[in-house]
Amino acid sequence: MRPLEALAREAAALGGGAARVIPIRPLTNDDSEVARVLQICNACRYCEGFCAVFPAMTRRLEFAKADIDYLANLCHNCGACLHACQYAPPHEFAVNVPQAMARVRVQTYAEYAWPPALGALYKRNGLTLSLALAAGLALFLVLAVVLQGSLWRAPPHGNFYAVFPHNLMVGLFAPVFVFAVLALGIGVRRFWNEVSPGAVTGAAAGEAAHDALRLKYLDGGHGEGCNNADDAYTLSRRRFHHLTFYGFMLCFAATSVATLYHYLLGWPAPYGYASLPKLLGMAGGVALVVGTTGLLGLNLTRHPLQGDAAQKPMDRGFIALLFLTAASGLALTALRASDALALLLAIHLGAVMALFATLPYGKFAHGVYRSAALLKWAVEKRQPSGLRLGDD
């Protein structure tokens, strides 16, 4: 009997292709590895019910670069298929879908990055985060000293605008935030256009939003969770991801509400502890601290075959930056009437500046591209298959 991989390749050679035009781009070594393991998976199909990757895979017999990019970003790296696979290492086929997909994902972020020259930052993301944080902290520490003459003083009524004027902060943060949104938007638009599955319907958009917001594909395909350090299922990754994501969104909501208060209602900060911006911010900060602490613990204990070791600095750096942003914000809220306010504010704003500056070129991008991939799948599954096999 011939190896399963050889049978899969023969089926790809004899079968018809998908009825759509895909730009032909050369495959990298990482792309070729994904194509290889997916050819084997396509012949086996044991994991078809685990997540969206496998039913999307079965709509293809060959894998162009654009298809590989799409499927790699559809993968949530839950690890369930690795632990279930009979061809996983140490088998000679060495099928490791999570690891192969992880290597291609970071490659796609760099390839679709805008401006293209900045895509190289993904290859040195640990250093990039460190330099951005150092620069952000230095900027606000120096500004605090220049504007106030000291980092150890208590402004009246805990008013941080007495340390950094409102217009100064808007002038510093707004351009960086707008650039981050623009860069991510252009990058994900390029990703979408590579394999456009058809028109987006309301039903498809609703399903994709539902799956993304619930992190549906971190349940292992059976609702018991995915794998982390061993064969045991756990929902910890899903829960800590939820705390981190919704904590971030609550903090963003707090900033948005405060902006409306300031510009529409004429209510400048500082706000009381019972105000909506403070309640949203404190809830988000606590969720972020708990979520990032949990994710770091899981990252440190995760099985080495379930990811790409080269991406550990990017993963851990982003988690640490989110933790510092949340923890410094909570400390600032708790000690806003103390002499430490100016120092804590400089640290917090430096962390936020580093976060904003690196959003398009770090781990944050995975949420944006993965959501786009989920929308692609929600649209594609509603389309007739492009394969023409037998009586289909």
Salt bridges, closest charged atoms under 4 A:
GLU5 OE2 - ARG9 NH2 3.37
GLU5 OE1 - ARG36 NH1 3.76
GLU10 OE1 - ARG2 NH1 2.60
ASP31 OD2 - LYS65 NZ 2.53
GLU33 OE2 - ARG36 NH2 2.91
ASP67 OD1 - ARG20 NH2 2.58
ASP67 OD1 - ARG60 NE 2.75
ASP69 OD2 - ARG25 NH2 3.11
GLU111 OE1 - ARG25 NH1 3.87
GLU111 OE2 - LYS65 NZ 3.22
GLU194 OE1 - ARG25 NH2 3.43
GLU207 OE2 - LYS381 NZ 2.95
GLU207 OE1 - ARG382 NH2 2.88
ASP211 OD1 - HIS210 ND1 3.19
ASP231 OD1 - HIS83 ND1 2.29
ASP308 OD1 - ARG103 NE 3.63
ASP315 OD1 - LYS363 NZ 3.31
GLU380 OE2 - ARG60 NH2 2.61
